[in-house]
Amino acid sequence: MDSNRGEFLNTMKILVVDDEPIVLDSCRKVLEEDGFDVRLVPSADEALKVIEGDKFDLLLVDVKMPKHDGMYLMQKVKEQWPDIPIIVMSGYTTAATITDGAKMGAAAFIAKPFTPDELIRELRQVIQKEKQHEKTKSPCN
């Protein structure tokens, strides 16, 4: 494991959305170990309900899910909460999936299976990008 883990403020709330319990459990363990406040949901519909009632700093969303997929969820989130960064994860890594995710505003894409260090590294990059974006915003915006 990376010796710099836990360097980010531990108040960040992350919502993980995946229909596979093993992925949810693995992400929870890795993210909580790094100090993040983690909430897990198994579907896009449940994610939308949870987001309406709580504030999240980042979403980690699977692409392939039954009923409504991750792209549907990302579209809905970006319509209502455009400032929430979303990391898309998928076991079906294709150029089209990556391109579609980027067009819809995904902050990053991570291919499954990923290691704990890969997940944390991707998260840190997105967090740093968001912090830089906040610094460059005009106070008048």
OpenMM code with the backbone's topology and positions (N, CA, C; nanometers):
from openmm import Vec3, app, unit

residues = "MET ASP SER ASN ARG GLY GLU PHE LEU ASN THR MET LYS ILE LEU VAL VAL ASP ASP GLU PRO ILE VAL LEU ASP SER CYS ARG LYS VAL LEU GLU GLU ASP GLY PHE ASP VAL ARG LEU VAL PRO SER ALA ASP GLU ALA LEU LYS VAL ILE GLU GLY ASP LYS PHE ASP LEU LEU LEU VAL ASP VAL LYS MET PRO LYS HIS ASP GLY MET TYR LEU MET GLN LYS VAL LYS GLU GLN TRP PRO ASP ILE PRO ILE ILE VAL MET SER GLY TYR THR THR ALA ALA THR ILE THR ASP GLY ALA LYS MET GLY ALA ALA ALA PHE ILE ALA LYS PRO PHE THR PRO ASP GLU LEU ILE ARG GLU LEU ARG GLN VAL ILE GLN LYS GLU LYS GLN HIS GLU LYS THR LYS SER PRO CYS ASN".split()
positions = [
    Vec3(0.0824, -0.1192, 0.0000),
    Vec3(0.0000, 0.0000, 0.0000),
    Vec3(0.0866, 0.1253, 0.0000),
    Vec3(0.0330, 0.2299, -0.0511),
    Vec3(0.0987, 0.3583, -0.0634),
    Vec3(0.1172, 0.4205, 0.0746),
    Vec3(0.2362, 0.4731, 0.1005),
    Vec3(0.2632, 0.5301, 0.2324),
    Vec3(0.1980, 0.6668, 0.2517),
    Vec3(0.1484, 0.7286, 0.1441),
    Vec3(0.0851, 0.8600, 0.1551),
    Vec3(-0.0652, 0.8515, 0.1737),
    Vec3(-0.1170, 0.7335, 0.1975),
    Vec3(-0.2619, 0.7189, 0.2099),
    Vec3(-0.3125, 0.7997, 0.3280),
    Vec3(-0.4333, 0.8490, 0.3148),
    Vec3(-0.4937, 0.9250, 0.4226),
    Vec3(-0.4528, 1.0717, 0.4260),
    Vec3(-0.3832, 1.1183, 0.3215),
    Vec3(-0.3363, 1.2564, 0.3237),
    Vec3(-0.4471, 1.3568, 0.2967),
    Vec3(-0.5590, 1.3129, 0.2367),
    Vec3(-0.6693, 1.4036, 0.2096),
    Vec3(-0.7572, 1.4156, 0.3324),
    Vec3(-0.8283, 1.5262, 0.3397),
    Vec3(-0.9192, 1.5451, 0.4520),
    Vec3(-1.0177, 1.4298, 0.4565),
    Vec3(-1.0396, 1.3784, 0.5742),
    Vec3(-1.1225, 1.2605, 0.5908),
    Vec3(-1.2715, 1.2902, 0.5929),
    Vec3(-1.3088, 1.4112, 0.5574),
    Vec3(-1.4497, 1.4469, 0.5602),
    Vec3(-1.5179, 1.4260, 0.4256),
    Vec3(-1.4437, 1.3827, 0.3267),
    Vec3(-1.5031, 1.3645, 0.1938),
    Vec3(-1.6016, 1.2491, 0.1937),
    Vec3(-1.7200, 1.2777, 0.1377),
    Vec3(-1.8232, 1.1745, 0.1286),
    Vec3(-1.8297, 1.1217, -0.0142),
    Vec3(-1.8194, 0.9908, -0.0263),
    Vec3(-1.8200, 0.9265, -0.1567),
    Vec3(-1.9360, 0.8289, -0.1645),
    Vec3(-2.0099, 0.8359, -0.2747),
    Vec3(-2.1179, 0.7415, -0.3004),
    Vec3(-2.0686, 0.6429, -0.4055),
    Vec3(-2.0725, 0.5141, -0.3707),
    Vec3(-2.0314, 0.4082, -0.4630),
    Vec3(-2.1574, 0.3378, -0.5116),
    Vec3(-2.1719, 0.3289, -0.6448),
    Vec3(-2.2912, 0.2701, -0.7054),
    Vec3(-2.2487, 0.1534, -0.7940),
    Vec3(-2.2865, 0.0325, -0.7535),
    Vec3(-2.2530, -0.0878, -0.8300),
    Vec3(-2.3509, -0.1973, -0.7909),
    Vec3(-2.3916, -0.2791, -0.8867),
    Vec3(-2.4866, -0.3859, -0.8576),
    Vec3(-2.4193, -0.5124, -0.8044),
    Vec3(-2.2865, -0.5146, -0.8005),
    Vec3(-2.2139, -0.6311, -0.7501),
    Vec3(-2.1720, -0.6085, -0.6049),
    Vec3(-2.2265, -0.6891, -0.5122),
    Vec3(-2.1922, -0.6726, -0.3697),
    Vec3(-2.0426, -0.6803, -0.3417),
    Vec3(-1.9704, -0.7649, -0.4132),
    Vec3(-1.8264, -0.7781, -0.3872),
    Vec3(-1.7517, -0.6494, -0.4235),
    Vec3(-1.7970, -0.5809, -0.5282),
    Vec3(-1.7341, -0.4545, -0.5669),
    Vec3(-1.7654, -0.3476, -0.4625),
    Vec3(-1.8910, -0.3417, -0.4193),
    Vec3(-1.9288, -0.2451, -0.3162),
    Vec3(-1.8461, -0.2666, -0.1893),
    Vec3(-1.8365, -0.3917, -0.1467),
    Vec3(-1.7628, -0.4227, -0.0238),
    Vec3(-1.6149, -0.3889, -0.0380),
    Vec3(-1.5566, -0.4231, -0.1528),
    Vec3(-1.4144, -0.3938, -0.1752),
    Vec3(-1.3880, -0.2432, -0.1758),
    Vec3(-1.4725, -0.1689, -0.2463),
    Vec3(-1.4555, -0.0230, -0.2503),
    Vec3(-1.4713, 0.0366, -0.1109),
    Vec3(-1.5708, -0.0109, -0.0362),
    Vec3(-1.5919, 0.0389, 0.1001),
    Vec3(-1.4668, 0.0196, 0.1846),
    Vec3(-1.4107, -0.1016, 0.1806),
    Vec3(-1.2912, -0.1301, 0.2619),
    Vec3(-1.1747, -0.0394, 0.2247),
    Vec3(-1.1488, -0.0271, 0.0958),
    Vec3(-1.0357, 0.0540, 0.0493),
    Vec3(-1.0559, 0.2013, 0.0848),
    Vec3(-1.1752, 0.2521, 0.0567),
    Vec3(-1.2005, 0.3952, 0.0787),
    Vec3(-1.2081, 0.4299, 0.2268),
    Vec3(-1.2708, 0.3454, 0.3059),
    Vec3(-1.2761, 0.3725, 0.4501),
    Vec3(-1.1373, 0.3641, 0.5114),
    Vec3(-1.0553, 0.2715, 0.4638),
    Vec3(-0.9182, 0.2601, 0.5143),
    Vec3(-0.8406, 0.3878, 0.4865),
    Vec3(-0.8748, 0.4547, 0.3789),
    Vec3(-0.8076, 0.5787, 0.3434),
    Vec3(-0.8737, 0.7000, 0.4086),
    Vec3(-0.9782, 0.6766, 0.4905),
    Vec3(-1.0376, 0.7845, 0.5673),
    Vec3(-1.1602, 0.8505, 0.5073),
    Vec3(-1.2107, 0.7975, 0.3967),
    Vec3(-1.3290, 0.8573, 0.3344),
    Vec3(-1.4564, 0.8089, 0.4032),
    Vec3(-1.5586, 0.8942, 0.3988),
    Vec3(-1.6927, 0.8592, 0.4455),
    Vec3(-1.7634, 0.7985, 0.3239),
    Vec3(-1.8007, 0.6711, 0.3328),
    Vec3(-1.8494, 0.5976, 0.2166),
    Vec3(-1.9937, 0.5526, 0.2350),
    Vec3(-2.0713, 0.5697, 0.1294),
    Vec3(-2.2089, 0.5178, 0.1254),
    Vec3(-2.2187, 0.4280, 0.0033),
    Vec3(-2.2833, 0.3146, 0.0165),
    Vec3(-2.2940, 0.2169, -0.0910),
    Vec3(-2.4388, 0.1984, -0.1330),
    Vec3(-2.4632, 0.1930, -0.2636),
    Vec3(-2.5962, 0.1617, -0.3150),
    Vec3(-2.5822, 0.0707, -0.4369),
    Vec3(-2.6816, -0.0199, -0.4570),
    Vec3(-2.6715, -0.1185, -0.5641),
    Vec3(-2.7378, -0.0811, -0.6964),
    Vec3(-2.7929, 0.0408, -0.7077),
    Vec3(-2.8624, 0.0749, -0.8326),
    Vec3(-2.8620, 0.2255, -0.8571),
    Vec3(-2.8851, 0.2612, -0.9835),
    Vec3(-2.8928, 0.4022, -1.0208),
    Vec3(-3.0126, 0.4693, -0.9539),
    Vec3(-3.1256, 0.3993, -0.9501),
    Vec3(-3.2452, 0.4574, -0.8894),
    Vec3(-3.2238, 0.4870, -0.7417),
    Vec3(-3.1628, 0.3935, -0.6710),
    Vec3(-3.1357, 0.4144, -0.5282),
    Vec3(-3.0342, 0.5278, -0.5094),
    Vec3(-2.9369, 0.5357, -0.5987),
    Vec3(-2.8377, 0.6432, -0.5907),
    Vec3(-2.9042, 0.7801, -0.6009),
    Vec3(-2.9978, 0.7945, -0.6936),
    Vec3(-3.0667, 0.9230, -0.7098),
    Vec3(-3.1452, 0.9601, -0.5843),
    Vec3(-3.2083, 0.8626, -0.5209),
    Vec3(-3.2819, 0.8894, -0.3965),
    Vec3(-3.1864, 0.9361, -0.2864),
    Vec3(-3.0722, 0.8687, -0.2763),
    Vec3(-2.9750, 0.9002, -0.1719),
    Vec3(-2.9145, 1.0391, -0.1949),
    Vec3(-2.8834, 1.0721, -0.3199),
    Vec3(-2.8229, 1.2016, -0.3513),
    Vec3(-2.9193, 1.3160, -0.3209),
    Vec3(-3.0484, 1.2929, -0.3418),
    Vec3(-3.1471, 1.3970, -0.3129),
    Vec3(-3.1492, 1.4326, -0.1649),
    Vec3(-3.1181, 1.3366, -0.0793),
    Vec3(-3.1255, 1.3603, 0.0640),
    Vec3(-2.9934, 1.3869, 0.1322),
    Vec3(-2.8834, 1.3822, 0.0586),
    Vec3(-2.7522, 1.3971, 0.1208),
    Vec3(-2.6567, 1.4620, 0.0204),
    Vec3(-2.5491, 1.5187, 0.0715),
    Vec3(-2.4489, 1.5818, -0.0161),
    Vec3(-2.3273, 1.4901, -0.0270),
    Vec3(-2.2829, 1.4683, -0.1500),
    Vec3(-2.1646, 1.3857, -0.1733),
    Vec3(-2.0598, 1.4670, -0.2469),
    Vec3(-1.9335, 1.4395, -0.2144),
    Vec3(-1.8226, 1.5101, -0.2777),
    Vec3(-1.7793, 1.4436, -0.4075),
    Vec3(-1.8128, 1.3151, -0.4216),
    Vec3(-1.7693, 1.2404, -0.5389),
    Vec3(-1.8537, 1.1146, -0.5529),
    Vec3(-1.8773, 1.0735, -0.6782),
    Vec3(-1.9482, 0.9487, -0.7052),
    Vec3(-1.8554, 0.8536, -0.7792),
    Vec3(-1.8631, 0.7269, -0.7424),
    Vec3(-1.7906, 0.6197, -0.8106),
    Vec3(-1.8986, 0.5283, -0.8658),
    Vec3(-1.9140, 0.5268, -0.9984),
    Vec3(-2.0311, 0.4656, -1.0610),
    Vec3(-1.9931, 0.3587, -1.1623),
    Vec3(-2.0559, 0.2416, -1.1491),
    Vec3(-2.0383, 0.1338, -1.2465),
    Vec3(-2.1195, 0.1661, -1.3717),
    Vec3(-2.0699, 0.1245, -1.4875),
    Vec3(-2.1415, 0.1487, -1.6120),
    Vec3(-2.2552, 0.0485, -1.6295),
    Vec3(-2.2239, -0.0801, -1.6210),
    Vec3(-2.3222, -0.1845, -1.6502),
    Vec3(-2.3981, -0.2247, -1.5245),
    Vec3(-2.5260, -0.1863, -1.5205),
    Vec3(-2.6140, -0.2248, -1.4102),
    Vec3(-2.7519, -0.2536, -1.4692),
    Vec3(-2.8291, -0.3403, -1.4035),
    Vec3(-2.9634, -0.3681, -1.4537),
    Vec3(-3.0546, -0.2450, -1.4420),
    Vec3(-3.1604, -0.2457, -1.5163),
    Vec3(-3.2617, -0.1409, -1.5228),
    Vec3(-3.2022, -0.0120, -1.5779),
    Vec3(-3.1381, 0.0696, -1.4944),
    Vec3(-3.0737, 0.1924, -1.5403),
    Vec3(-2.9232, 0.1791, -1.5209),
    Vec3(-2.8470, 0.2085, -1.6254),
    Vec3(-2.7019, 0.1927, -1.6163),
    Vec3(-2.6346, 0.3188, -1.5628),
    Vec3(-2.5021, 0.3124, -1.5546),
    Vec3(-2.4256, 0.4242, -1.5014),
    Vec3(-2.4319, 0.5496, -1.5864),
    Vec3(-2.4472, 0.5332, -1.7171),
    Vec3(-2.4578, 0.6497, -1.8051),
    Vec3(-2.5891, 0.7246, -1.7786),
    Vec3(-2.6963, 0.6502, -1.7560),
    Vec3(-2.8248, 0.7103, -1.7193),
    Vec3(-2.8082, 0.7892, -1.5894),
    Vec3(-2.7461, 0.7260, -1.4908),
    Vec3(-2.7250, 0.7914, -1.3618),
    Vec3(-2.6410, 0.9176, -1.3781),
    Vec3(-2.5349, 0.9073, -1.4557),
    Vec3(-2.4480, 1.0232, -1.4743),
    Vec3(-2.5250, 1.1380, -1.5397),
    Vec3(-2.6075, 1.1077, -1.6384),
    Vec3(-2.6875, 1.2113, -1.7040),
    Vec3(-2.7792, 1.2807, -1.6033),
    Vec3(-2.8471, 1.2031, -1.5195),
    Vec3(-2.9386, 1.2596, -1.4202),
    Vec3(-2.8631, 1.3440, -1.3170),
    Vec3(-2.7502, 1.2936, -1.2719),
    Vec3(-2.6708, 1.3669, -1.1724),
    Vec3(-2.6206, 1.4980, -1.2317),
    Vec3(-2.5683, 1.4934, -1.3525),
    Vec3(-2.5134, 1.6146, -1.4150),
    Vec3(-2.6221, 1.7187, -1.4414),
    Vec3(-2.7462, 1.6745, -1.4643),
    Vec3(-2.8570, 1.7683, -1.4831),
    Vec3(-2.8895, 1.8426, -1.3536),
    Vec3(-2.8887, 1.7707, -1.2416),
    Vec3(-2.9312, 1.8300, -1.1143),
    Vec3(-2.8169, 1.8773, -1.0255),
    Vec3(-2.7057, 1.8075, -1.0310),
    Vec3(-2.5901, 1.8409, -0.9466),
    Vec3(-2.4641, 1.8409, -1.0328),
    Vec3(-2.4484, 1.9378, -1.1211),
    Vec3(-2.3390, 1.9360, -1.2190),
    Vec3(-2.1985, 1.9435, -1.1591),
    Vec3(-2.1873, 1.9880, -1.0354),
    Vec3(-2.0539, 2.0041, -0.9770),
    Vec3(-2.0003, 1.8789, -0.9074),
    Vec3(-2.0798, 1.7736, -0.8971),
    Vec3(-2.0311, 1.6511, -0.8328),
    Vec3(-1.9446, 1.5745, -0.9322),
    Vec3(-1.8166, 1.5561, -0.9013),
    Vec3(-1.7325, 1.4778, -0.9912),
    Vec3(-1.7720, 1.3292, -0.9874),
    Vec3(-1.7657, 1.2656, -1.1041),
    Vec3(-1.8026, 1.1253, -1.1150),
    Vec3(-1.6878, 1.0476, -1.1773),
    Vec3(-1.6479, 0.9414, -1.1088),
    Vec3(-1.5518, 0.8469, -1.1647),
    Vec3(-1.6324, 0.7279, -1.2135),
    Vec3(-1.6152, 0.6941, -1.3400),
    Vec3(-1.6856, 0.5813, -1.3997),
    Vec3(-1.5950, 0.4592, -1.3920),
    Vec3(-1.6542, 0.3465, -1.3509),
    Vec3(-1.5779, 0.2217, -1.3476),
    Vec3(-1.6517, 0.1175, -1.4314),
    Vec3(-1.5733, 0.0338, -1.4994),
    Vec3(-1.6364, -0.0675, -1.5832),
    Vec3(-1.5420, -0.1832, -1.6115),
    Vec3(-1.6008, -0.3000, -1.6194),
    Vec3(-1.5278, -0.4185, -1.6627),
    Vec3(-1.5316, -0.4306, -1.8141),
    Vec3(-1.6079, -0.3425, -1.8780),
    Vec3(-1.6231, -0.3430, -2.0236),
    Vec3(-1.5552, -0.2191, -2.0798),
    Vec3(-1.4238, -0.2211, -2.0762),
    Vec3(-1.3473, -0.1055, -2.1186),
    Vec3(-1.3387, -0.1029, -2.2709),
    Vec3(-1.4153, -0.0145, -2.3308),
    Vec3(-1.4080, 0.0057, -2.4750),
    Vec3(-1.3875, 0.1537, -2.5009),
    Vec3(-1.3398, 0.1853, -2.6197),
    Vec3(-1.3211, 0.3259, -2.6551),
    Vec3(-1.4543, 0.4001, -2.6482),
    Vec3(-1.5619, 0.3323, -2.6901),
    Vec3(-1.6947, 0.3958, -2.6881),
    Vec3(-1.7389, 0.4274, -2.5457),
    Vec3(-1.7155, 0.3345, -2.4531),
    Vec3(-1.7541, 0.3561, -2.3134),
    Vec3(-1.6783, 0.4748, -2.2549),
    Vec3(-1.5496, 0.4788, -2.2803),
    Vec3(-1.4670, 0.5880, -2.2286),
    Vec3(-1.5092, 0.7211, -2.2917),
    Vec3(-1.5304, 0.7207, -2.4232),
    Vec3(-1.5721, 0.8424, -2.4937),
    Vec3(-1.7080, 0.8906, -2.4458),
    Vec3(-1.8031, 0.7970, -2.4331),
    Vec3(-1.9372, 0.8345, -2.3858),
    Vec3(-1.9308, 0.8942, -2.2457),
    Vec3(-1.8520, 0.8318, -2.1598),
    Vec3(-1.8377, 0.8826, -2.0241),
    Vec3(-1.7780, 1.0216, -2.0211),
    Vec3(-1.6757, 1.0438, -2.1032),
    Vec3(-1.6112, 1.1749, -2.1089),
    Vec3(-1.7082, 1.2808, -2.1616),
    Vec3(-1.7848, 1.2462, -2.2653),
    Vec3(-1.8824, 1.3407, -2.3215),
    Vec3(-1.9877, 1.3800, -2.2185),
    Vec3(-2.0209, 1.2861, -2.1308),
    Vec3(-2.1243, 1.3132, -2.0306),
    Vec3(-2.0690, 1.3823, -1.9061),
    Vec3(-1.9388, 1.4034, -1.9027),
    Vec3(-1.8805, 1.4787, -1.7929),
    Vec3(-1.8107, 1.3971, -1.6862),
    Vec3(-1.7764, 1.2722, -1.7166),
    Vec3(-1.7028, 1.1921, -1.6180),
    Vec3(-1.5676, 1.2573, -1.5901),
    Vec3(-1.5313, 1.2618, -1.4642),
    Vec3(-1.4024, 1.3192, -1.4255),
    Vec3(-1.2881, 1.2230, -1.4554),
    Vec3(-1.3201, 1.0912, -1.4549),
    Vec3(-1.2184, 0.9896, -1.4796),
    Vec3(-1.2867, 0.8566, -1.5099),
    Vec3(-1.2068, 0.7636, -1.5583),
    Vec3(-1.2544, 0.6296, -1.5898),
    Vec3(-1.1547, 0.5309, -1.5318),
    Vec3(-1.2054, 0.4276, -1.4648),
    Vec3(-1.1172, 0.3249, -1.4101),
    Vec3(-1.1703, 0.1878, -1.4527),
    Vec3(-1.0803, 0.1066, -1.5065),
    Vec3(-1.1184, -0.0258, -1.5568),
    Vec3(-1.1170, -0.1278, -1.4442),
    Vec3(-1.2225, -0.2102, -1.4397),
    Vec3(-1.2269, -0.3219, -1.3449),
    Vec3(-1.1586, -0.4411, -1.4104),
    Vec3(-1.0943, -0.5252, -1.3349),
    Vec3(-1.0673, -0.5089, -1.1923),
    Vec3(-0.9528, -0.4095, -1.1702),
    Vec3(-0.9589, -0.3388, -1.0588),
    Vec3(-0.8530, -0.2448, -1.0248),
    Vec3(-0.8010, -0.2785, -0.8864),
    Vec3(-0.6787, -0.2368, -0.8606),
    Vec3(-0.6183, -0.2607, -0.7290),
    Vec3(-0.6587, -0.1473, -0.6354),
    Vec3(-0.6471, -0.1685, -0.5047),
    Vec3(-0.6743, -0.0593, -0.4112),
    Vec3(-0.5907, 0.0658, -0.4414),
    Vec3(-0.4636, 0.0475, -0.4739),
    Vec3(-0.3777, 0.1617, -0.5035),
    Vec3(-0.4223, 0.2353, -0.6295),
    Vec3(-0.4676, 0.1608, -0.7304),
    Vec3(-0.5181, 0.2257, -0.8522),
    Vec3(-0.6417, 0.3097, -0.8215),
    Vec3(-0.7303, 0.2565, -0.7393),
    Vec3(-0.8511, 0.3297, -0.7028),
    Vec3(-0.8167, 0.4581, -0.6280),
    Vec3(-0.7320, 0.4475, -0.5281),
    Vec3(-0.6938, 0.5652, -0.4489),
    Vec3(-0.6197, 0.6668, -0.5352),
    Vec3(-0.5314, 0.6196, -0.6221),
    Vec3(-0.4574, 0.7112, -0.7109),
    Vec3(-0.5543, 0.7887, -0.8015),
    Vec3(-0.6520, 0.7190, -0.8593),
    Vec3(-0.7497, 0.7845, -0.9472),
    Vec3(-0.8317, 0.8878, -0.8686),
    Vec3(-0.8727, 0.8480, -0.7489),
    Vec3(-0.9497, 0.9371, -0.6626),
    Vec3(-0.8699, 1.0633, -0.6307),
    Vec3(-0.7443, 1.0462, -0.5943),
    Vec3(-0.6590, 1.1601, -0.5609),
    Vec3(-0.6435, 1.2538, -0.6795),
    Vec3(-0.6273, 1.1966, -0.7990),
    Vec3(-0.6122, 1.2805, -0.9180),
    Vec3(-0.7378, 1.3644, -0.9415),
    Vec3(-0.8535, 1.3029, -0.9255),
    Vec3(-0.9790, 1.3756, -0.9451),
    Vec3(-0.9944, 1.4835, -0.8381),
    Vec3(-0.9628, 1.4503, -0.7140),
    Vec3(-0.9728, 1.5473, -0.6048),
    Vec3(-0.8797, 1.6661, -0.6307),
    Vec3(-0.7565, 1.6367, -0.6730),
    Vec3(-0.6606, 1.7442, -0.7027),
    Vec3(-0.7105, 1.8318, -0.8168),
    Vec3(-0.7657, 1.7688, -0.9201),
    Vec3(-0.8205, 1.8415, -1.0349),
    Vec3(-0.9341, 1.9333, -0.9897),
    Vec3(-1.0199, 1.8822, -0.9023),
    Vec3(-1.1321, 1.9618, -0.8507),
    Vec3(-1.0817, 2.0781, -0.7663),
    Vec3(-0.9791, 2.0538, -0.6848),
    Vec3(-0.9229, 2.1615, -0.6023),
    Vec3(-0.8631, 2.2702, -0.6903),
    Vec3(-0.7933, 2.2309, -0.7962),
    Vec3(-0.7351, 2.3284, -0.8893),
    Vec3(-0.8458, 2.4072, -0.9587),
    Vec3(-0.9517, 2.3400, -0.9965),
    Vec3(-1.0653, 2.4045, -1.0619),
    Vec3(-1.1279, 2.5081, -0.9681),
    Vec3(-1.1428, 2.4728, -0.8417),
    Vec3(-1.1995, 2.5658, -0.7433),
    Vec3(-1.1103, 2.6887, -0.7273),
    Vec3(-0.9784, 2.6683, -0.7282),
    Vec3(-0.8855, 2.7798, -0.7118),
    Vec3(-0.8915, 2.8755, -0.8298),
    Vec3(-0.9186, 2.8239, -0.9484),
    Vec3(-0.9194, 2.9091, -1.0672),
    Vec3(-1.0537, 2.9766, -1.0919),
    Vec3(-1.1567, 2.9376, -1.0185),
    Vec3(-1.2867, 3.0024, -1.0333),
    Vec3(-1.2798, 3.1452, -0.9824),
    Vec3(-1.3479, 3.2329, -1.0512),
    Vec3(-1.3544, 3.3734, -1.0074),
    Vec3(-1.4484, 3.3826, -0.8875),
    Vec3(-1.4192, 3.4672, -0.7899),
    Vec3(-1.5098, 3.4837, -0.6747),
    Vec3(-1.6462, 3.5359, -0.7180),
    Vec3(-1.6541, 3.5941, -0.8360),
    Vec3(-1.7814, 3.6482, -0.8850),
    Vec3(-1.8704, 3.5411, -0.9454),
    Vec3(-1.8177, 3.4209, -0.9716),
    Vec3(-1.8988, 3.3148, -1.0347),
    Vec3(-1.9969, 3.2540, -0.9402),
] * unit.nanometer
topology = app.Topology()
chain = topology.addChain("A")
for resn in residues:
    res = topology.addResidue(resn, chain)
    for name in ("N", "CA", "C"):
        topology.addAtom(name, app.Element.getBySymbol(name[0]), res)
